[in-house]
């Protein structure tokens, strides 16, 4: 399942960068799908920039540059792939030793707590 998070407004072919205006927040490490009349592919967001400054998170309404593997076109829609584990927000990382952020919770899905380094393994949550 996917939800629209933005739209491609420009593509720089030499750099392989798509300019996207966001309708929702986006973080590095999330999986996106870019779909249009000529394109339909998924990729993990590894590189995002605003005004040539690398960022790890972007908010709704921002124009960002995303490094993309194949060519994209103006007007292509950007979707967030849901049902995939999302990265932990920066404000929670310092306080958490083990954290899981599912998106969304599907019936019958089992979640496993990932222990901090040196902790004994735990059983699945039910």
N, C-alpha and C positions, 0 to 999 in steps of 0.2 A: 504494500500500500504506500502511496506517495502523497505528499502535500506540496503545493506550489509555494516556493519561498522567494522567487525572484524572476527577473527577465533579463536576457542578454540585450544590451544596448549597443555594443560595439565589440569587434574582434580585431586584435592585432596579430596578423599572421606570422610575422617574423619572430615575435616574442612568444607566440602561442598563448596569449592571454585574452580572456573574455572579460569585458566590463559588465558587471551585473548590478542592477538596482534591486535591493532586497525588500521584500514584503514581510520578512520575518528574520529572526536572528540566525546566525550561522557561525559555527566554530570549526577551527582546523581539526581534521580527523574525522569529520562527519562524511557520510557517503551521500553524494548527490547524483541525480539523473538530469541530463540536459536533453530535451526533446523538442523537435521542430519538424518541419516538412522534410528536411534533409538529414537530420541528426536524431539519434536515440542511443545514448550510452550512459553508463554509470562510471563514477570514479570517486576516489577519496580526495577530499580537499587537503592538499599538502602545502599549498602556498597561497596566501591571501595578502593583498596590499591595499593601502589607501594612500594616495599621493606618494608613491614609491617607498612607503614605510611598511615593513612587515607587521602583520597583526595576527593574533590567534583567535579573536572573536570579533564579529561585526553585528551591528544592530539594524533593526528595521529602518528603511529610508536611506541607508548609506549606499553610495556607489563604490563598489570594490572591484579589484582586479583579481581574477582567479586563474592560475596556470591550468590550462586544459590540454589533454593529450591530442584528441582529434580536433579538426576545424569545427567551429560553431558559426552560427549566423545570427544577425540582428533579429530580434523578435522571438528567438528560441526561449522556451520556458525552463526554469530551473526548479527541480523538485527535490525535497528531502526524502530519502529512502527511509521509511519507517519500518519497524519490526527489527531494526538493527540497533545495537548498543550505541548510545550517544556518549560523547566524552563528558567527563565530570566538569562542571563549571569551575572556573578559576577560583572563585571565592569559597568553594567547598574543598578544594584539593588539600590545603594545608591542615584542615581539621580532621580529615578522613584518613584512616589507615586502610580500611576496606569499604568500598562503596560500589553500588551497582545502580545504574540509571536506565531502566528499560523504556523502550518507546515502540509501540504501546504494549500493554500486557495482553497477550493472546490466550484464550482458554486452553488449558492443558500445558502451558509453558512452565518449565522448571527453571528456576534461577539459582545460580551457584554463587556463593560469596567467595570472592577472590581474596585470600588472606594476604596480609602484609608479609614481607620477607622475614623468614624465621618463625612464622606462626605455623602450628600444625594444621593439616587440611581439615576442612569442615564438610559435613554432609549437606546435600541439597536442601534448600528451603522448600517447604510444602505449603 
